């Protein structure tokens, strides 16, 4: 397995994506700006959980998922 930490997602939408000390980028809920658990690890990782994204940021999150070279951002839109 090859992991990349390109950071394009955080460049496109820093309110939702952040860099962790492991060199990878993770998603955070806008209601929880740190994105970390009590032990300093990302709360949402490896397809565990979902982040709430305000309507005004949905376009940026979709763009980040489309630009992600690792194709590891998955967006589920509510109707």
N, CA and C of each residue as an Amber inpcrd file, in Angstrom:
protein
   237
   0.8510000  -1.1780000   0.0000000   0.0000000   0.0000000   0.0000000
   0.8950000   1.2390000   0.0000000   0.5260000   2.2110000  -0.7870000
   1.2740000   3.4650000  -0.8770000   0.3690000   4.6010000  -0.4340000
   0.7930000   5.3210000   0.5740000   0.0110000   6.4540000   1.0720000
   0.6830000   7.7490000   0.6620000  -0.1170000   8.7080000   0.2720000
   0.4310000  10.0120000  -0.0860000  -0.1810000  11.0760000   0.7970000
   0.5010000  12.1370000   0.9650000  -0.0010000  13.2800000   1.7040000
   0.2060000  14.5200000   0.8660000  -0.4820000  14.5930000  -0.2320000
  -0.2760000  15.6860000  -1.1740000  -0.7930000  17.0250000  -0.6620000
  -1.8590000  17.0050000   0.1170000  -2.3690000  18.2340000   0.7060000
  -3.2260000  19.0990000  -0.1900000  -3.5510000  18.6150000  -1.3820000
  -4.4060000  19.4120000  -2.2640000  -5.7530000  19.6770000  -1.6100000
  -6.2640000  18.6990000  -0.8690000  -7.5630000  18.8670000  -0.2180000
  -7.5360000  20.0300000   0.7680000  -6.4620000  20.1310000   1.5480000
  -6.3550000  21.2120000   2.5240000  -6.1440000  22.5630000   1.8490000
  -5.5060000  22.5670000   0.7000000  -5.3630000  23.8110000  -0.0540000
  -6.7110000  24.2760000  -0.5790000  -7.5140000  23.3280000  -1.0360000
  -8.8120000  23.6600000  -1.6110000  -9.8330000  24.0000000  -0.5370000
  -9.8310000  23.2570000   0.5750000 -10.8520000  23.4380000   1.6030000
 -10.2610000  23.2270000   3.0020000  -9.5020000  24.2030000   3.5040000
  -8.8570000  24.0480000   4.8090000  -9.8270000  23.9880000   5.9920000
 -11.0700000  24.3780000   5.7880000 -12.0480000  24.2740000   6.8670000
 -12.4400000  22.8290000   7.1470000 -12.2070000  21.9420000   6.1960000
 -12.6210000  20.5420000   6.3240000 -11.4360000  19.5760000   6.3760000
 -10.3240000  19.8910000   5.7290000  -9.1890000  18.9760000   5.6750000
  -7.9960000  19.5660000   6.4180000  -7.2350000  18.6940000   7.0960000
  -6.0740000  19.1720000   7.8610000  -4.9430000  18.1550000   7.8090000
  -3.7230000  18.6530000   7.9900000  -2.5360000  17.8010000   8.0200000
  -2.3260000  17.2810000   9.4340000  -1.9320000  16.0290000   9.5280000
  -1.6060000  15.4170000  10.8130000  -0.0990000  15.1810000  10.8470000
   0.4420000  14.9540000  12.0250000   1.8840000  14.7600000  12.1690000
   2.3930000  13.5180000  11.4350000   1.5060000  12.6020000  11.0330000
   1.9350000  11.4200000  10.2860000   2.1680000  11.7220000   8.8080000
   1.9440000  12.9770000   8.3960000   2.1820000  13.3790000   7.0160000
   0.9890000  13.1890000   6.0980000  -0.1180000  12.6860000   6.6450000
  -1.3230000  12.4970000   5.8440000  -2.3440000  13.5670000   6.1770000
  -3.3550000  13.6600000   5.3480000  -4.4170000  14.6520000   5.5340000
  -5.7110000  13.9430000   5.8830000  -6.4550000  14.5760000   6.7720000
  -7.6840000  13.9860000   7.2840000  -8.8160000  14.9890000   7.2080000
 -10.0320000  14.4540000   7.3490000 -11.2260000  15.2890000   7.3340000
 -11.6340000  15.5910000   8.7670000 -12.1920000  16.7920000   8.9500000
 -12.7100000  17.1710000  10.2640000 -14.1000000  17.7500000  10.0910000
 -14.8770000  17.6240000  11.1180000 -16.2110000  18.1990000  11.1440000
 -16.0590000  19.6790000  11.4720000 -16.8030000  20.5500000  10.8290000
 -16.6750000  21.9800000  11.1010000 -17.0590000  22.3250000  12.5350000
 -17.8270000  21.4480000  13.1740000 -18.1900000  21.6780000  14.5760000
 -17.0890000  21.2390000  15.5290000 -16.0410000  20.6150000  15.0190000
 -14.9050000  20.1450000  15.8200000 -13.6230000  20.5370000  15.0950000
 -13.1900000  21.7850000  15.2600000 -12.0820000  22.3060000  14.4520000
 -10.7400000  21.5880000  14.6000000 -10.5090000  20.8630000  15.6990000
  -9.2220000  20.1720000  15.8210000  -9.1980000  18.9020000  14.9890000
 -10.3210000  18.1950000  14.9080000 -10.3740000  16.9270000  14.1820000
  -9.6900000  15.7800000  14.8940000  -9.2100000  16.0270000  16.1130000
  -8.4340000  15.0200000  16.8420000  -9.2080000  14.4390000  18.0170000
  -8.8610000  13.1920000  18.3520000  -9.4490000  12.5850000  19.5380000
  -8.6160000  12.9810000  20.7580000  -8.9340000  12.4640000  21.9070000
  -8.2170000  12.8130000  23.1400000  -6.7570000  12.4110000  23.1510000
  -6.3770000  11.4640000  22.2820000  -4.9870000  11.0110000  22.2190000
  -4.1840000  11.6600000  21.1160000  -4.7680000  12.6650000  20.4560000
  -4.0600000  13.3670000  19.3990000  -4.1140000  12.7190000  18.0360000
  -4.9490000  11.6940000  17.8870000  -5.1070000  11.0290000  16.5980000
  -6.3510000  11.5570000  15.8950000  -6.3650000  11.5360000  14.5660000
  -7.5550000  11.9900000  13.8300000  -8.7770000  11.1530000  14.2110000
  -9.8850000  11.8360000  14.4670000 -11.1270000  11.1420000  14.8120000
 -11.6920000  10.3900000  13.6180000 -11.6600000  10.9850000  12.4590000
 -12.2410000  10.3890000  11.2610000 -11.1240000   9.9190000  10.3440000
 -10.9580000   8.6050000  10.2810000  -9.9330000   8.0540000   9.4040000
 -10.3240000   6.6540000   8.9450000  -9.7470000   6.2550000   7.8410000
  -9.9760000   4.9310000   7.2800000 -11.4610000   4.6420000   7.0860000
 -12.1690000   5.6000000   6.5250000 -13.5960000   5.4720000   6.2070000
 -14.4630000   5.2530000   7.4420000 -13.9880000   5.7030000   8.5900000
 -14.7720000   5.6090000   9.8170000 -15.4440000   6.9370000  10.0870000
 -16.7620000   6.9500000  10.1000000 -17.5040000   8.1600000  10.4260000
 -17.6830000   9.0720000   9.2320000 -18.4740000  10.1010000   9.4730000
 -18.7400000  11.0890000   8.4340000 -18.6630000  12.4790000   9.0480000
 -18.2060000  13.4280000   8.2780000 -18.1310000  14.8150000   8.7300000
 -19.3200000  15.5870000   8.1830000 -19.8320000  16.4800000   8.9900000
 -20.8750000  17.3960000   8.5270000 -20.2100000  18.5550000   7.8120000
 -20.7100000  18.8630000   6.6380000 -20.1420000  19.9390000   5.8260000
 -21.2350000  20.9670000   5.5690000 -20.9900000  22.2370000   5.9010000
 -21.9890000  23.2650000   5.6130000 -22.2110000  23.3930000   4.1010000
 -23.4230000  23.7530000   3.7370000 -23.7730000  23.8790000   2.3190000
 -22.7810000  24.7390000   1.5470000 -22.2990000  25.8090000   2.1650000
 -21.4050000  26.7290000   1.4590000 -20.0460000  26.1000000   1.1160000
 -19.6930000  24.9660000   1.7660000 -18.4120000  24.3170000   1.5030000
 -18.5340000  23.0550000   0.6570000 -19.7420000  22.6420000   0.3390000
 -19.9400000  21.3970000  -0.4120000 -19.1920000  21.4220000  -1.7460000
 -19.2750000  22.5150000  -2.4700000 -18.5700000  22.6130000  -3.7540000
 -17.0720000  22.4340000  -3.6020000 -16.4990000  23.0250000  -2.5540000
 -15.0580000  22.8920000  -2.3200000 -14.6920000  21.4480000  -1.9660000
 -15.5310000  20.7940000  -1.1640000 -15.2600000  19.4070000  -0.7830000
 -15.3550000  18.4930000  -2.0060000 -16.3340000  18.7120000  -2.8470000
 -16.4520000  17.9240000  -4.0790000 -15.2240000  18.1510000  -4.9600000
 -14.7870000  19.3960000  -5.0910000 -13.5770000  19.6880000  -5.8770000
 -12.3660000  18.9820000  -5.2780000 -12.2230000  19.0230000  -3.9520000
 -11.1000000  18.3500000  -3.2910000 -11.1200000  16.8570000  -3.5860000
 -12.3070000  16.2490000  -3.5740000 -12.3890000  14.8120000  -3.8560000
 -12.0060000  14.5120000  -5.3030000 -12.3870000  15.3830000  -6.2140000
 -12.0520000  15.1820000  -7.6220000 -10.5660000  15.3850000  -7.8940000
  -9.9160000  16.2690000  -7.1480000  -8.5000000  16.5820000  -7.3650000
  -7.5570000  15.6730000  -6.5760000  -8.0780000  14.9010000  -5.6480000
  -7.2360000  14.0540000  -4.7930000  -6.5190000  12.9940000  -5.6240000
  -5.1750000  13.0380000  -5.6800000  -4.4510000  12.0650000  -6.4920000
  -4.5770000  10.6380000  -5.9510000  -4.8480000  10.5010000  -4.6570000
  -5.0000000   9.1730000  -4.0770000  -6.4150000   8.6320000  -4.1660000
  -7.3290000   9.4540000  -4.6840000  -8.7380000   9.0820000  -4.8190000
  -9.2940000   8.5050000  -3.5180000  -8.9920000   9.1700000  -2.4120000
  -9.3950000   8.6390000  -1.1160000 -10.4460000   9.4840000  -0.3960000
 -11.0000000  10.4680000  -1.0790000 -12.0650000  11.2910000  -0.4940000
 -13.3900000  10.8800000  -1.1380000 -14.3110000  10.4770000  -0.2960000
 -15.6120000  10.0310000  -0.7800000 -16.6770000  10.9670000  -0.2430000
 -17.5460000  11.4340000  -1.1220000 -18.5740000  12.3930000  -0.7700000
 -19.9320000  11.7260000  -0.9170000 -20.7340000  11.8690000   0.1010000
 -22.0960000  11.3650000   0.0810000 -23.0190000  12.5650000   0.2670000
 -23.7360000  12.9330000  -0.7740000 -24.6130000  14.0980000  -0.7040000
 -26.0140000  13.6910000  -0.2310000 -26.5350000  14.4620000   0.7060000
 -27.8940000  14.2360000   1.1700000 -28.8610000  14.9260000   0.2190000
 -29.9970000  14.3460000   0.0340000 -31.0010000  14.9680000  -0.8490000
 -32.1040000  15.5790000  -0.0390000
